[in-house]
Structure formats: structure tokens, C-alpha cells
Amino acid sequence: MALTLAIVSYLLGSIPTGYLLGALAGVDVRKTGSGNIGATNVARTVGKGRGVATLLADAGKGFIPVYVALHLGLA
């Protein structure tokens, strides 16, 4: 079970949320602003709403695996 959670956590963390939200808006955030795919650059180049969505999604990608591990007694 721990190995499965580790693999799913890795895959979840590898989703480039900022890039995807930028692409949905028709902007390649890697080529605008600072070039970073993080929430700050997404907010600057695409808009505050998508920037906040990126921040929340990225935080969730870290929170969810830890929450699941704690509830499964793995941590």
C-alpha cells in the first residue's frame, strides 16, 4: 500500500498545473513573464484567478498524499 501511495503521489506531483492552466488560457507561461510555471507567474501573465487556482492545486498536490498517508497509518 505504501508503494502504491508513493507512486500515485509522484505522479500527482508531476502534473504541471500552472502550465496547464496557462495553456487553457492560450498562453505558454514558460515563454512569458519570468518563465516559471508557478502561481506568481501564472497570475501575472494569465490573471489572478488562474494564479490562485494554480496555488491551490499545487498545495493540494502536496496535501492530499500526506493526508491519505496519515489516515492509512503510514506516517
Phi and psi restraints in degrees (range 20) as a CNS / XPLOR table:
assign (resid 1 and name C) (resid 2 and name N)
       (resid 2 and name CA) (resid 2 and name C) 1.0 -64.4 20.0 2
assign (resid 2 and name N) (resid 2 and name CA)
       (resid 2 and name C) (resid 3 and name N) 1.0 -39.8 20.0 2
assign (resid 2 and name C) (resid 3 and name N)
       (resid 3 and name CA) (resid 3 and name C) 1.0 -64.7 20.0 2
assign (resid 3 and name N) (resid 3 and name CA)
       (resid 3 and name C) (resid 4 and name N) 1.0 -42.3 20.0 2
assign (resid 3 and name C) (resid 4 and name N)
       (resid 4 and name CA) (resid 4 and name C) 1.0 -61.4 20.0 2
assign (resid 4 and name N) (resid 4 and name CA)
       (resid 4 and name C) (resid 5 and name N) 1.0 -44.5 20.0 2
assign (resid 4 and name C) (resid 5 and name N)
       (resid 5 and name CA) (resid 5 and name C) 1.0 -63.2 20.0 2
assign (resid 5 and name N) (resid 5 and name CA)
       (resid 5 and name C) (resid 6 and name N) 1.0 -39.6 20.0 2
assign (resid 5 and name C) (resid 6 and name N)
       (resid 6 and name CA) (resid 6 and name C) 1.0 -63.1 20.0 2
assign (resid 6 and name N) (resid 6 and name CA)
       (resid 6 and name C) (resid 7 and name N) 1.0 -42.7 20.0 2
assign (resid 6 and name C) (resid 7 and name N)
       (resid 7 and name CA) (resid 7 and name C) 1.0 -66.9 20.0 2
assign (resid 7 and name N) (resid 7 and name CA)
       (resid 7 and name C) (resid 8 and name N) 1.0 -46.3 20.0 2
assign (resid 7 and name C) (resid 8 and name N)
       (resid 8 and name CA) (resid 8 and name C) 1.0 -62.9 20.0 2
assign (resid 8 and name N) (resid 8 and name CA)
       (resid 8 and name C) (resid 9 and name N) 1.0 -40.0 20.0 2
assign (resid 8 and name C) (resid 9 and name N)
       (resid 9 and name CA) (resid 9 and name C) 1.0 -62.7 20.0 2
assign (resid 9 and name N) (resid 9 and name CA)
       (resid 9 and name C) (resid 10 and name N) 1.0 -43.2 20.0 2
assign (resid 9 and name C) (resid 10 and name N)
       (resid 10 and name CA) (resid 10 and name C) 1.0 -61.2 20.0 2
assign (resid 10 and name N) (resid 10 and name CA)
       (resid 10 and name C) (resid 11 and name N) 1.0 -46.9 20.0 2
assign (resid 10 and name C) (resid 11 and name N)
       (resid 11 and name CA) (resid 11 and name C) 1.0 -64.7 20.0 2
assign (resid 11 and name N) (resid 11 and name CA)
       (resid 11 and name C) (resid 12 and name N) 1.0 -39.8 20.0 2
assign (resid 11 and name C) (resid 12 and name N)
       (resid 12 and name CA) (resid 12 and name C) 1.0 -62.9 20.0 2
assign (resid 12 and name N) (resid 12 and name CA)
       (resid 12 and name C) (resid 13 and name N) 1.0 -43.4 20.0 2
assign (resid 12 and name C) (resid 13 and name N)
       (resid 13 and name CA) (resid 13 and name C) 1.0 -68.3 20.0 2
assign (resid 13 and name N) (resid 13 and name CA)
       (resid 13 and name C) (resid 14 and name N) 1.0 -20.8 20.0 2
assign (resid 13 and name C) (resid 14 and name N)
       (resid 14 and name CA) (resid 14 and name C) 1.0 -84.6 20.0 2
assign (resid 14 and name N) (resid 14 and name CA)
       (resid 14 and name C) (resid 15 and name N) 1.0 -2.4 20.0 2
assign (resid 14 and name C) (resid 15 and name N)
       (resid 15 and name CA) (resid 15 and name C) 1.0 -75.0 20.0 2
assign (resid 15 and name N) (resid 15 and name CA)
       (resid 15 and name C) (resid 16 and name N) 1.0 119.6 20.0 2
assign (resid 15 and name C) (resid 16 and name N)
       (resid 16 and name CA) (resid 16 and name C) 1.0 -82.4 20.0 2
assign (resid 16 and name N) (resid 16 and name CA)
       (resid 16 and name C) (resid 17 and name N) 1.0 78.9 20.0 2
assign (resid 16 and name C) (resid 17 and name N)
       (resid 17 and name CA) (resid 17 and name C) 1.0 -54.7 20.0 2
assign (resid 17 and name N) (resid 17 and name CA)
       (resid 17 and name C) (resid 18 and name N) 1.0 -47.4 20.0 2
assign (resid 17 and name C) (resid 18 and name N)
       (resid 18 and name CA) (resid 18 and name C) 1.0 -61.0 20.0 2
assign (resid 18 and name N) (resid 18 and name CA)
       (resid 18 and name C) (resid 19 and name N) 1.0 -41.6 20.0 2
assign (resid 18 and name C) (resid 19 and name N)
       (resid 19 and name CA) (resid 19 and name C) 1.0 -64.0 20.0 2
assign (resid 19 and name N) (resid 19 and name CA)
       (resid 19 and name C) (resid 20 and name N) 1.0 -44.6 20.0 2
assign (resid 19 and name C) (resid 20 and name N)
       (resid 20 and name CA) (resid 20 and name C) 1.0 -64.2 20.0 2
assign (resid 20 and name N) (resid 20 and name CA)
       (resid 20 and name C) (resid 21 and name N) 1.0 -43.8 20.0 2
assign (resid 20 and name C) (resid 21 and name N)
       (resid 21 and name CA) (resid 21 and name C) 1.0 -67.5 20.0 2
assign (resid 21 and name N) (resid 21 and name CA)
       (resid 21 and name C) (resid 22 and name N) 1.0 -35.1 20.0 2
assign (resid 21 and name C) (resid 22 and name N)
       (resid 22 and name CA) (resid 22 and name C) 1.0 -65.9 20.0 2
assign (resid 22 and name N) (resid 22 and name CA)
       (resid 22 and name C) (resid 23 and name N) 1.0 -43.1 20.0 2
assign (resid 22 and name C) (resid 23 and name N)
       (resid 23 and name CA) (resid 23 and name C) 1.0 -63.4 20.0 2
assign (resid 23 and name N) (resid 23 and name CA)
       (resid 23 and name C) (resid 24 and name N) 1.0 -36.5 20.0 2
assign (resid 23 and name C) (resid 24 and name N)
       (resid 24 and name CA) (resid 24 and name C) 1.0 -63.4 20.0 2
assign (resid 24 and name N) (resid 24 and name CA)
       (resid 24 and name C) (resid 25 and name N) 1.0 -27.0 20.0 2
assign (resid 24 and name C) (resid 25 and name N)
       (resid 25 and name CA) (resid 25 and name C) 1.0 -90.4 20.0 2
assign (resid 25 and name N) (resid 25 and name CA)
       (resid 25 and name C) (resid 26 and name N) 1.0 0.3 20.0 2
assign (resid 25 and name C) (resid 26 and name N)
       (resid 26 and name CA) (resid 26 and name C) 1.0 83.6 20.0 2
assign (resid 26 and name N) (resid 26 and name CA)
       (resid 26 and name C) (resid 27 and name N) 1.0 19.4 20.0 2
assign (resid 26 and name C) (resid 27 and name N)
       (resid 27 and name CA) (resid 27 and name C) 1.0 -124.6 20.0 2
assign (resid 27 and name N) (resid 27 and name CA)
       (resid 27 and name C) (resid 28 and name N) 1.0 133.4 20.0 2
assign (resid 27 and name C) (resid 28 and name N)
       (resid 28 and name CA) (resid 28 and name C) 1.0 -91.0 20.0 2
assign (resid 28 and name N) (resid 28 and name CA)
       (resid 28 and name C) (resid 29 and name N) 1.0 99.2 20.0 2
assign (resid 28 and name C) (resid 29 and name N)
       (resid 29 and name CA) (resid 29 and name C) 1.0 -65.2 20.0 2
assign (resid 29 and name N) (resid 29 and name CA)
       (resid 29 and name C) (resid 30 and name N) 1.0 -16.3 20.0 2
assign (resid 29 and name C) (resid 30 and name N)
       (resid 30 and name CA) (resid 30 and name C) 1.0 -72.4 20.0 2
assign (resid 30 and name N) (resid 30 and name CA)
       (resid 30 and name C) (resid 31 and name N) 1.0 -18.7 20.0 2
assign (resid 30 and name C) (resid 31 and name N)
       (resid 31 and name CA) (resid 31 and name C) 1.0 -110.1 20.0 2
assign (resid 31 and name N) (resid 31 and name CA)
       (resid 31 and name C) (resid 32 and name N) 1.0 4.3 20.0 2
assign (resid 31 and name C) (resid 32 and name N)
       (resid 32 and name CA) (resid 32 and name C) 1.0 -127.5 20.0 2
assign (resid 32 and name N) (resid 32 and name CA)
       (resid 32 and name C) (resid 33 and name N) 1.0 160.2 20.0 2
assign (resid 32 and name C) (resid 33 and name N)
       (resid 33 and name CA) (resid 33 and name C) 1.0 58.4 20.0 2
assign (resid 33 and name N) (resid 33 and name CA)
       (resid 33 and name C) (resid 34 and name N) 1.0 -131.4 20.0 2
assign (resid 33 and name C) (resid 34 and name N)
       (resid 34 and name CA) (resid 34 and name C) 1.0 -80.0 20.0 2
assign (resid 34 and name N) (resid 34 and name CA)
       (resid 34 and name C) (resid 35 and name N) 1.0 -13.5 20.0 2
assign (resid 34 and name C) (resid 35 and name N)
       (resid 35 and name CA) (resid 35 and name C) 1.0 87.4 20.0 2
assign (resid 35 and name N) (resid 35 and name CA)
       (resid 35 and name C) (resid 36 and name N) 1.0 -2.3 20.0 2
assign (resid 35 and name C) (resid 36 and name N)
       (resid 36 and name CA) (resid 36 and name C) 1.0 -85.5 20.0 2
assign (resid 36 and name N) (resid 36 and name CA)
       (resid 36 and name C) (resid 37 and name N) 1.0 149.8 20.0 2
assign (resid 36 and name C) (resid 37 and name N)
       (resid 37 and name CA) (resid 37 and name C) 1.0 -95.3 20.0 2
assign (resid 37 and name N) (resid 37 and name CA)
       (resid 37 and name C) (resid 38 and name N) 1.0 13.7 20.0 2
assign (resid 37 and name C) (resid 38 and name N)
       (resid 38 and name CA) (resid 38 and name C) 1.0 -78.0 20.0 2
assign (resid 38 and name N) (resid 38 and name CA)
       (resid 38 and name C) (resid 39 and name N) 1.0 174.4 20.0 2
assign (resid 38 and name C) (resid 39 and name N)
       (resid 39 and name CA) (resid 39 and name C) 1.0 -61.1 20.0 2
assign (resid 39 and name N) (resid 39 and name CA)
       (resid 39 and name C) (resid 40 and name N) 1.0 -38.5 20.0 2
assign (resid 39 and name C) (resid 40 and name N)
       (resid 40 and name CA) (resid 40 and name C) 1.0 -64.2 20.0 2
assign (resid 40 and name N) (resid 40 and name CA)
       (resid 40 and name C) (resid 41 and name N) 1.0 -46.6 20.0 2
assign (resid 40 and name C) (resid 41 and name N)
       (resid 41 and name CA) (resid 41 and name C) 1.0 -68.5 20.0 2
assign (resid 41 and name N) (resid 41 and name CA)
       (resid 41 and name C) (resid 42 and name N) 1.0 -36.0 20.0 2
assign (resid 41 and name C) (resid 42 and name N)
       (resid 42 and name CA) (resid 42 and name C) 1.0 -63.1 20.0 2
assign (resid 42 and name N) (resid 42 and name CA)
       (resid 42 and name C) (resid 43 and name N) 1.0 -43.1 20.0 2
assign (resid 42 and name C) (resid 43 and name N)
       (resid 43 and name CA) (resid 43 and name C) 1.0 -63.1 20.0 2
assign (resid 43 and name N) (resid 43 and name CA)
       (resid 43 and name C) (resid 44 and name N) 1.0 -39.8 20.0 2
assign (resid 43 and name C) (resid 44 and name N)
       (resid 44 and name CA) (resid 44 and name C) 1.0 -68.4 20.0 2
assign (resid 44 and name N) (resid 44 and name CA)
       (resid 44 and name C) (resid 45 and name N) 1.0 -41.2 20.0 2
assign (resid 44 and name C) (resid 45 and name N)
       (resid 45 and name CA) (resid 45 and name C) 1.0 -94.4 20.0 2
assign (resid 45 and name N) (resid 45 and name CA)
       (resid 45 and name C) (resid 46 and name N) 1.0 -28.1 20.0 2
assign (resid 45 and name C) (resid 46 and name N)
       (resid 46 and name CA) (resid 46 and name C) 1.0 -114.6 20.0 2
assign (resid 46 and name N) (resid 46 and name CA)
       (resid 46 and name C) (resid 47 and name N) 1.0 -31.1 20.0 2
assign (resid 46 and name C) (resid 47 and name N)
       (resid 47 and name CA) (resid 47 and name C) 1.0 139.1 20.0 2
assign (resid 47 and name N) (resid 47 and name CA)
       (resid 47 and name C) (resid 48 and name N) 1.0 154.5 20.0 2
assign (resid 47 and name C) (resid 48 and name N)
       (resid 48 and name CA) (resid 48 and name C) 1.0 -62.9 20.0 2
assign (resid 48 and name N) (resid 48 and name CA)
       (resid 48 and name C) (resid 49 and name N) 1.0 -36.3 20.0 2
assign (resid 48 and name C) (resid 49 and name N)
       (resid 49 and name CA) (resid 49 and name C) 1.0 -61.0 20.0 2
assign (resid 49 and name N) (resid 49 and name CA)
       (resid 49 and name C) (resid 50 and name N) 1.0 -47.3 20.0 2
assign (resid 49 and name C) (resid 50 and name N)
       (resid 50 and name CA) (resid 50 and name C) 1.0 -70.9 20.0 2
assign (resid 50 and name N) (resid 50 and name CA)
       (resid 50 and name C) (resid 51 and name N) 1.0 -28.7 20.0 2
assign (resid 50 and name C) (resid 51 and name N)
       (resid 51 and name CA) (resid 51 and name C) 1.0 -64.5 20.0 2
assign (resid 51 and name N) (resid 51 and name CA)
       (resid 51 and name C) (resid 52 and name N) 1.0 -44.8 20.0 2
assign (resid 51 and name C) (resid 52 and name N)
       (resid 52 and name CA) (resid 52 and name C) 1.0 -65.3 20.0 2
assign (resid 52 and name N) (resid 52 and name CA)
       (resid 52 and name C) (resid 53 and name N) 1.0 -40.2 20.0 2
assign (resid 52 and name C) (resid 53 and name N)
       (resid 53 and name CA) (resid 53 and name C) 1.0 -61.6 20.0 2
assign (resid 53 and name N) (resid 53 and name CA)
       (resid 53 and name C) (resid 54 and name N) 1.0 -40.1 20.0 2
assign (resid 53 and name C) (resid 54 and name N)
       (resid 54 and name CA) (resid 54 and name C) 1.0 -63.4 20.0 2
assign (resid 54 and name N) (resid 54 and name CA)
       (resid 54 and name C) (resid 55 and name N) 1.0 -45.6 20.0 2
assign (resid 54 and name C) (resid 55 and name N)
       (resid 55 and name CA) (resid 55 and name C) 1.0 -59.3 20.0 2
assign (resid 55 and name N) (resid 55 and name CA)
       (resid 55 and name C) (resid 56 and name N) 1.0 -47.6 20.0 2
assign (resid 55 and name C) (resid 56 and name N)
       (resid 56 and name CA) (resid 56 and name C) 1.0 -66.0 20.0 2
assign (resid 56 and name N) (resid 56 and name CA)
       (resid 56 and name C) (resid 57 and name N) 1.0 -40.2 20.0 2
assign (resid 56 and name C) (resid 57 and name N)
       (resid 57 and name CA) (resid 57 and name C) 1.0 -66.0 20.0 2
assign (resid 57 and name N) (resid 57 and name CA)
       (resid 57 and name C) (resid 58 and name N) 1.0 -42.7 20.0 2
assign (resid 57 and name C) (resid 58 and name N)
       (resid 58 and name CA) (resid 58 and name C) 1.0 -66.1 20.0 2
assign (resid 58 and name N) (resid 58 and name CA)
       (resid 58 and name C) (resid 59 and name N) 1.0 -39.3 20.0 2
assign (resid 58 and name C) (resid 59 and name N)
       (resid 59 and name CA) (resid 59 and name C) 1.0 -65.2 20.0 2
assign (resid 59 and name N) (resid 59 and name CA)
       (resid 59 and name C) (resid 60 and name N) 1.0 -40.3 20.0 2
assign (resid 59 and name C) (resid 60 and name N)
       (resid 60 and name CA) (resid 60 and name C) 1.0 -63.9 20.0 2
assign (resid 60 and name N) (resid 60 and name CA)
       (resid 60 and name C) (resid 61 and name N) 1.0 -35.9 20.0 2
assign (resid 60 and name C) (resid 61 and name N)
       (resid 61 and name CA) (resid 61 and name C) 1.0 -63.7 20.0 2
assign (resid 61 and name N) (resid 61 and name CA)
       (resid 61 and name C) (resid 62 and name N) 1.0 -27.0 20.0 2
assign (resid 61 and name C) (resid 62 and name N)
       (resid 62 and name CA) (resid 62 and name C) 1.0 -87.0 20.0 2
assign (resid 62 and name N) (resid 62 and name CA)
       (resid 62 and name C) (resid 63 and name N) 1.0 -36.7 20.0 2
assign (resid 62 and name C) (resid 63 and name N)
       (resid 63 and name CA) (resid 63 and name C) 1.0 -73.0 20.0 2
assign (resid 63 and name N) (resid 63 and name CA)
       (resid 63 and name C) (resid 64 and name N) 1.0 -45.0 20.0 2
assign (resid 63 and name C) (resid 64 and name N)
       (resid 64 and name CA) (resid 64 and name C) 1.0 -58.7 20.0 2
assign (resid 64 and name N) (resid 64 and name CA)
       (resid 64 and name C) (resid 65 and name N) 1.0 -48.9 20.0 2
assign (resid 64 and name C) (resid 65 and name N)
       (resid 65 and name CA) (resid 65 and name C) 1.0 -62.3 20.0 2
assign (resid 65 and name N) (resid 65 and name CA)
       (resid 65 and name C) (resid 66 and name N) 1.0 -37.5 20.0 2
assign (resid 65 and name C) (resid 66 and name N)
       (resid 66 and name CA) (resid 66 and name C) 1.0 -66.7 20.0 2
assign (resid 66 and name N) (resid 66 and name CA)
       (resid 66 and name C) (resid 67 and name N) 1.0 -42.6 20.0 2
assign (resid 66 and name C) (resid 67 and name N)
       (resid 67 and name CA) (resid 67 and name C) 1.0 -61.3 20.0 2
assign (resid 67 and name N) (resid 67 and name CA)
       (resid 67 and name C) (resid 68 and name N) 1.0 -45.8 20.0 2
assign (resid 67 and name C) (resid 68 and name N)
       (resid 68 and name CA) (resid 68 and name C) 1.0 -64.0 20.0 2
assign (resid 68 and name N) (resid 68 and name CA)
       (resid 68 and name C) (resid 69 and name N) 1.0 -43.9 20.0 2
assign (resid 68 and name C) (resid 69 and name N)
       (resid 69 and name CA) (resid 69 and name C) 1.0 -60.8 20.0 2
assign (resid 69 and name N) (resid 69 and name CA)
       (resid 69 and name C) (resid 70 and name N) 1.0 -41.9 20.0 2
assign (resid 69 and name C) (resid 70 and name N)
       (resid 70 and name CA) (resid 70 and name C) 1.0 -64.0 20.0 2
assign (resid 70 and name N) (resid 70 and name CA)
       (resid 70 and name C) (resid 71 and name N) 1.0 -42.0 20.0 2
assign (resid 70 and name C) (resid 71 and name N)
       (resid 71 and name CA) (resid 71 and name C) 1.0 -74.3 20.0 2
assign (resid 71 and name N) (resid 71 and name CA)
       (resid 71 and name C) (resid 72 and name N) 1.0 -20.1 20.0 2
assign (resid 71 and name C) (resid 72 and name N)
       (resid 72 and name CA) (resid 72 and name C) 1.0 -90.7 20.0 2
assign (resid 72 and name N) (resid 72 and name CA)
       (resid 72 and name C) (resid 73 and name N) 1.0 -1.9 20.0 2
assign (resid 72 and name C) (resid 73 and name N)
       (resid 73 and name CA) (resid 73 and name C) 1.0 74.8 20.0 2
assign (resid 73 and name N) (resid 73 and name CA)
       (resid 73 and name C) (resid 74 and name N) 1.0 25.4 20.0 2
assign (resid 73 and name C) (resid 74 and name N)
       (resid 74 and name CA) (resid 74 and name C) 1.0 -95.0 20.0 2
assign (resid 74 and name N) (resid 74 and name CA)
       (resid 74 and name C) (resid 75 and name N) 1.0 -7.4 20.0 2
